[in-house]
Amino acid sequence: MKKYLSLVTFTHTIFAMPFAFIGFFLAVTTTDHQFEWQKLVMMLLCMVFARNSAMAFNRYLDRNIDAKNPRTKQRDIPAGRISPAAALTFTLSNCALFMLTTWFINPLCFYLSPIALLVVLGYSATKRFTALCHMVLGLGLSLAPIGAYLVVTGAFALTPVFFSLSVLFWVSGFDIIYAMQDEDFDRNENLHSIPAWLGKVNALRLSTVLHVFSAAFIVMPVFDTNVGFLYYIGIAFFCAMLIYQHLLVKPNDLSRVNIAFMTTNGIASVVFAAFFLLDRVWMR
């Protein structure tokens, strides 16, 4: 179990999972649909199965690249802790479990499940042909709030789209920062990334622009649904964390990239979601 949790870097679930809770409880508190434990559990299972399949497939597809990169050569497959066949089997098993779970939720979630898997698995191949791979990763994680909303309602709405767009630009921005560590490696291996294409300075500037868009979309729900003062506190905290991670990382100093990537963004998502949920309780 430890090996597979390491394979999928399970701790990184902290990025998208809080926004799945946001989508779920947004639906419960703004529509006529009632809270159901069964739907909450199935939403959580979908999140886990989708992410497991995406990360395991990424590690499987990138195993030879990871073996060459000094930063990643100790990952589970190149280090020999998990075989490529086992990783692929784990991927396919989680894909099947994801689709099976959506079958028990509602028809729309089931019909959309292959598209969701295509997005989250397809990201793994994009670095081979486009520097927009960071946006594809962001798109994959941005499905969390919309998907969770669909679990409850079986229908689309505007507000969860705002949250998804915020996640899209937020994740794309911080993935660019994270990829700055591999600028030289990516360029030497003919891999595509924003840092390898634009250089560290311009990549960091683009990341800043994307995070401005993320902040803008995190504000947009204010104009589409009733929120209280706690939501505004959550907005302020989320934006402060975006600013803080850009203060941590400089083009000539990447020593604090991991703090900016994991700690800052993990805290941002959890605390923002907590304020959102408290605000929903307050507004009721």
Sequence and secondary structure as in RCSB ss.txt:
>XXXX:A:sequence
MKKYLSLVTFTHTIFAMPFAFIGFFLAVTTTDHQFEWQKLVMMLLCMVFARNSAMAFNRYLDRNIDAKNPRTKQR
DIPAGRISPAAALTFTLSNCALFMLTTWFINPLCFYLSPIALLVVLGYSATKRFTALCHMVLGLGLSLAPIGAYL
VVTGAFALTPVFFSLSVLFWVSGFDIIYAMQDEDFDRNENLHSIPAWLGKVNALRLSTVLHVFSAAFIVMPVFDT
NVGFLYYIGIAFFCAMLIYQHLLVKPNDLSRVNIAFMTTNGIASVVFAAFFLLDRVWMR
>XXXX:A:secstr
 HHHHHHTTGGGGGTTHHHHHHHHHHHHHHSS    HHHHHHHHHHHHHHHHHHHHHHHHHTHHHHHH TTTTTS
TTTTTSS HHHHHHHHHHHHHHHHHHHHTT HHHHHHHHHHHHHHHHHHHHTTT TTHHHHHHHHHHHHHHHHHH
HHHSS  HHHHHHHHHHHHHHHHHHHHHHGGGHHHHHHTT   HHHHHHHHHHHHHHHHHHHHHHHHHHGGGGTS
   HHHHHHHHHHHHHHHHHHHH BTTB TTHHIIIIIIHHHHHHHHHHHHHHHHHHH 
